[in-house]
Amino acid sequence: MENFIIGIQTVINIPSLLFILMGVVIGIIFGAIPGLSATMAIALFLPVTYGLSPQLSVILLVALYVGGISGGLISAILTHIPGTPSSIATCFDGFPLTQKGQGAKALGVGIVFSFLGTIFSGIVLMFLSPALAKVAIKFGAYEYFALGIFSLTMISGLAGKSVIKGVASALFGCIFASVGMDQISAVPRFTFGIQSLKMGFNILPVMIGMFAVSEILKAAEVSRQAVKTDPINVDIKSIKGFGFSLKEFISQIKNMLYASAIGTGIGILPGIGGGIANVFAYSAVKKRSKYPEKFGTGIIDGVVASEASNNAAIGGALVPLLTLGIPGDTVTAMLLGGLTLHGIAPGPLMFTQNVDVVYGIFIALMVASFFMLIVEFYGLRIFTQILNVPKNLLLPAIFVFCVVGAYGVNNQLFDVISVLIFGGLGYLFYRLEIPSAPFILGFIIGPIVEINLRRGLMFSQGSYLAFVTSPIAAVFLCASILSLFFTIRKNIKS
């Protein structure tokens, strides 16, 4: 309790609250613009923290993190283009709701359940982080391989009408992820003598191309057709509160808790992050739903699953950072850099040597989530005006931001070329009715499975038995078999 009081004293003062508000607003802007991200927001603001105290620096960076992850829902729902990789699954039901004229409702649902997901993971972070860190530290090559296999079984929930096309999409993702220098043997793979390909493809240009550029190409195709589609209108004046009823809110509590638990759990595992959490949670909530066939047609369940999980991954990713000194995702890797700049070494000793910073982070996470709720609520009317901007002006502007965001990843023109390549691939997938979501899942999870399979075989000297004798790995592999069994049975029934 004394430590919490120290944290409250660190955060609840005028300068700290102003920095949190500023961080949340800027984070939302970066998250909402396709091509930019929470990672880029923190990277740009790291130099700003040089002249600040360690407490204010960390508070600002946490606020940017919260705002950046939540802001991605705005473009995902209104334009079908995810603002961040953590908002990919929000597109699946968010945009169809907008097409039905319920864009404001979708935004309201996304905002509220983003807030609740952050609060859920914040509570877990505060009270369970030491215990959860003990479990996370037990994850080795065998456990990560089994977790990756289990994650890949979720493809069936994202495959749409054809499971075969969904699996093919995921395999394409795995193939593209294998391009570049092999992380174990340092051998170039599928580079064809092109120097730029040795670095491989970065997830941000891939995501921008598959979802943003392909969407722009679709819009260009429609604009050439004789039959024009009606502009999407959102009646914001008739919306009360966040746009949904108390009954709808209560009906989504189970989904929220389920998705938040998944998001927090995946966030805790180092190197995974919200990009997988939102797709994984969406697929898991769809599988346990009484009406899975409605997912993707525009229901709030899908928005709840994605937004609760990706924001819950924030608190989860902070667990290994603070307790073990291991970043949970790319954003917390930036946070690690911010702490190091001020001479703070994350790890178990941080809980005794830097109590004000640790508990300041806990309280700042909670306060930032409340600010995010308020700022996005009052911004609802502004966000919906995006749809009133003519597409011939909006889409070129988005394309420019996509190019700038892709170039900003590594300051390389190759990433811009990657955006165009994957934009063309995404458009080809659209024409062939191949789902894009499994491609992203395969691209992210494929390397995790491959690298940990090889590492595990190195540890066990070529024996596959070690993958089933590890208790945690055995649980995930059994869950994978059960998941496949129920998927096949469901397909046979249908």
Buried (B, 14 or more C-beta within 10 A) or exposed (E): EEBEEBBBBBBEEEEBBEBBBBBBBBBBBBBBBBBBBBBBBBBBBBEEBEEBBBBBBBBBBBBBBBBBBBBBBBBBBBBBBBBBBBBBBBBBBBBBBBBEEBBBBBBBBBBBBBBBBBBBBBBBBBEBBEEBBEBBEEBBBBBBBBBBBBBBBBBBBBBBEEBEBBBBBBBBBBBBBBBBBBEEEEEBEEBEEEEBBBBBBBBBBBBBBBBBBBBBBBBEEEEEEEEEEEEBEBEBEEBEEBBBEEEEBEBBEEBBBBBBBBBBBBBBBBBBBBBBBBBBBBBBBBBEBEEBEBBBBBBBBBBBBBBBBBBBBBBBBBBBBBBBBBBBBBBBBBBBBBBEBBEBEBBEEBBEEBBBBBBBBBBBBBBBBBBBBEBBBEBBEEBBEBBEEEBEEBBEEBBEBBBBBBBBBBEBEBBBBBBBBBBBBBBEBBEEEBBBBBBBBBBBBBBBBBBBBBBBBEEBEEEEEBBEEBEBBBBBBEBBEEBBEEBEEEEEEE
